[in-house]
């Protein structure tokens, strides 16, 4: 990626965080990098493409941080638990950082979803591998690993809406492990 493109993305992120998506114009972005608006079109088709690229970059950073944290654990059951805990914490950090999404959530969410598709696929593959390890190394039997991986991820992702639309932390830090246990082991709490 060129230095100019990187600079445009970095300054755009700062402007979006400070003023929100709607209030940030291409002219604002151009001025922040010392260029005229037409120069931005050399790198991006418009503000939406800049935002889409930022979403892709954030999704990659999110997965990289998530996977590297979880990979530090060797035992599959604990790896699965750590996945849930870490994903919740990272989601909460991201929702604070991108609080501007609250103002424009319903307009921007389709862009977000469309531009993190590849990242989501990698996450599903990653969780499936953990579930396969759990199946192989414990007494637990996960009947449909594909379905289980997708549902686990979608359940956690479902909390993103509340995080981005409200100022509330969905699961307080001191309850993340309770949430993890509920999600993975259910109401009856039959641990793997």
C-alpha positions as CSV (number, residue, x, y, z in Angstrom):
1,X,0.0,0.0,0.0
2,X,1.4,3.4,-0.9
3,X,2.4,5.9,1.7
4,X,-0.3,8.4,0.5
5,X,-3.0,5.8,0.7
6,X,-1.9,4.8,4.2
7,X,-1.9,8.4,5.3
8,X,-5.3,9.0,3.8
9,X,-6.7,6.0,5.7
10,X,-5.1,7.0,8.9
11,X,-6.3,10.6,8.8
12,X,-9.8,9.4,7.7
13,X,-10.0,7.1,10.7
14,X,-9.1,10.1,13.0
15,X,-11.7,12.3,11.4
16,X,-14.4,9.6,11.5
17,X,-13.6,9.1,15.2
18,X,-13.6,12.8,16.0
19,X,-16.6,14.0,13.9
20,X,-18.5,10.9,12.8
21,X,-18.9,9.4,9.4
22,X,-21.7,11.8,8.1
23,X,-19.9,15.0,9.2
24,X,-16.6,14.0,7.7
25,X,-16.3,15.1,4.1
26,X,-13.8,14.2,1.4
27,X,-12.7,17.8,1.5
28,X,-11.9,17.4,5.2
29,X,-10.0,14.2,4.5
30,X,-8.0,15.9,1.7
31,X,-7.1,18.9,3.8
32,X,-6.0,16.6,6.6
33,X,-3.4,15.1,4.3
34,X,-2.4,18.3,2.6
35,X,-4.1,17.5,-0.7
36,X,-7.1,18.7,-2.7
37,X,-10.3,16.7,-2.9
38,X,-9.7,15.5,-6.5
39,X,-6.3,14.0,-5.4
40,X,-8.2,11.6,-3.1
41,X,-10.0,10.2,-6.1
42,X,-6.7,8.9,-7.4
43,X,-6.7,6.4,-4.4
44,X,-10.3,5.9,-3.6
45,X,-13.7,6.3,-5.3
46,X,-15.1,8.2,-2.4
47,X,-15.7,8.3,1.4
48,X,-17.5,4.9,1.4
49,X,-14.6,3.1,-0.2
50,X,-12.2,4.7,2.4
51,X,-14.5,3.5,5.2
52,X,-14.8,0.0,3.6
53,X,-11.0,-0.3,3.4
54,X,-10.8,0.8,7.1
55,X,-13.3,-1.9,8.0
56,X,-11.2,-4.6,6.2
57,X,-8.1,-3.4,7.9
58,X,-9.7,-3.4,11.4
59,X,-11.2,-6.9,10.7
60,X,-7.8,-8.2,9.9
61,X,-6.2,-6.6,13.0
62,X,-9.1,-7.9,15.1
63,X,-8.5,-11.5,13.9
64,X,-4.8,-11.2,14.2
65,X,-5.1,-10.1,17.8
66,X,-7.8,-12.7,18.6
67,X,-6.0,-15.6,17.1
68,X,-2.6,-14.7,18.5
69,X,-4.0,-14.5,22.0
70,X,-5.9,-17.8,21.7
71,X,-2.9,-19.6,20.2
72,X,-1.0,-19.0,23.4
73,X,-3.2,-21.7,25.0
74,X,-2.5,-25.4,24.1
75,X,-5.5,-27.2,25.7
76,X,-8.5,-27.2,23.2
77,X,-11.2,-26.7,25.8
78,X,-9.4,-23.8,27.4
79,X,-8.6,-22.4,23.9
80,X,-12.3,-22.3,23.2
81,X,-13.0,-20.5,26.4
82,X,-10.2,-18.0,25.8
83,X,-11.6,-17.4,22.3
84,X,-15.0,-16.3,23.7
85,X,-13.4,-14.2,26.5
86,X,-10.9,-12.5,24.1
87,X,-13.5,-11.9,21.4
88,X,-15.8,-10.2,23.9
89,X,-13.0,-7.9,25.2
90,X,-11.8,-7.0,21.7
91,X,-15.4,-6.2,20.6
92,X,-15.9,-3.9,23.6
93,X,-12.6,-2.1,22.8
94,X,-13.5,-1.7,19.2
95,X,-17.0,-0.4,20.0
96,X,-15.4,2.3,22.3
97,X,-12.9,3.3,19.6
98,X,-15.6,3.5,16.9
99,X,-18.3,5.2,18.9
100,X,-19.1,7.3,15.9
101,X,-20.8,4.3,14.4
102,X,-23.6,4.8,16.9
103,X,-24.8,7.9,15.0
104,X,-24.7,6.2,11.6
105,X,-25.1,2.6,12.6
106,X,-27.9,1.5,10.3
107,X,-26.4,3.2,7.3
108,X,-22.8,1.9,7.9
109,X,-23.6,-1.7,9.1
110,X,-24.2,-3.0,5.6
111,X,-20.8,-1.6,4.5
112,X,-19.2,-3.2,7.6
113,X,-20.7,-6.6,7.0
114,X,-19.8,-6.6,3.3
115,X,-16.2,-5.7,4.0
116,X,-15.4,-8.1,6.7
117,X,-16.7,-11.2,4.8
118,X,-13.2,-12.7,4.3
119,X,-12.2,-12.0,7.9
120,X,-15.4,-13.7,9.0
121,X,-14.7,-16.8,6.9
122,X,-11.2,-17.1,8.5
123,X,-12.7,-16.8,11.9
124,X,-15.2,-19.6,11.2
125,X,-12.4,-21.8,9.9
126,X,-10.4,-21.0,13.0
127,X,-13.2,-21.8,15.4
128,X,-14.0,-25.0,13.5
129,X,-10.4,-26.2,14.0
130,X,-10.7,-25.5,17.8
131,X,-14.0,-27.5,17.9
132,X,-12.5,-30.4,16.0
133,X,-9.6,-30.4,18.6
134,X,-12.2,-30.4,21.4
135,X,-13.9,-33.3,19.8
136,X,-10.7,-35.3,19.4
137,X,-9.2,-34.6,22.9
138,X,-12.2,-34.6,25.3
139,X,-15.2,-36.7,26.2
140,X,-17.4,-34.1,24.5
141,X,-19.1,-34.7,21.2
142,X,-19.9,-31.8,19.0
143,X,-22.4,-33.2,16.5
144,X,-22.2,-30.5,13.8
145,X,-18.9,-28.6,13.9
146,X,-19.8,-26.3,11.0
147,X,-23.1,-25.3,12.5
148,X,-21.6,-25.0,16.0
149,X,-18.8,-22.7,14.8
150,X,-21.2,-20.4,12.8
151,X,-23.7,-20.2,15.7
152,X,-21.1,-19.5,18.3
153,X,-19.6,-16.6,16.2
154,X,-23.1,-15.3,15.2
155,X,-24.3,-15.3,18.8
156,X,-21.3,-13.3,19.9
157,X,-21.5,-11.0,16.9
158,X,-25.2,-10.4,17.7
159,X,-24.0,-8.5,20.7
160,X,-22.1,-6.0,18.5
161,X,-25.4,-4.3,17.5
162,X,-26.1,-3.4,21.1
163,X,-22.5,-2.4,21.7
164,X,-22.5,0.0,18.7
165,X,-26.0,1.4,19.1
166,X,-25.9,2.0,22.9
167,X,-23.2,3.3,25.2
168,X,-23.6,0.3,27.4
169,X,-21.1,-2.5,27.8
170,X,-23.1,-5.5,27.1
171,X,-21.2,-7.9,29.3
172,X,-19.3,-6.2,32.1
173,X,-15.6,-7.3,32.5
174,X,-16.4,-9.2,35.7
175,X,-19.1,-11.2,34.0
176,X,-17.3,-12.3,30.8
177,X,-16.4,-15.7,32.2
178,X,-20.0,-16.2,33.3
179,X,-21.1,-15.3,29.8
180,X,-18.5,-17.6,28.3
181,X,-19.7,-20.5,30.5
182,X,-23.3,-19.9,29.7
183,X,-22.6,-19.7,26.0
184,X,-20.4,-22.8,25.8
185,X,-21.9,-25.0,28.5
186,X,-25.5,-23.8,28.6
187,X,-28.0,-23.2,31.4
188,X,-27.5,-26.6,33.0
189,X,-23.7,-25.9,33.0
190,X,-22.6,-29.3,31.8
191,X,-18.9,-28.5,31.1
192,X,-17.1,-30.3,28.3
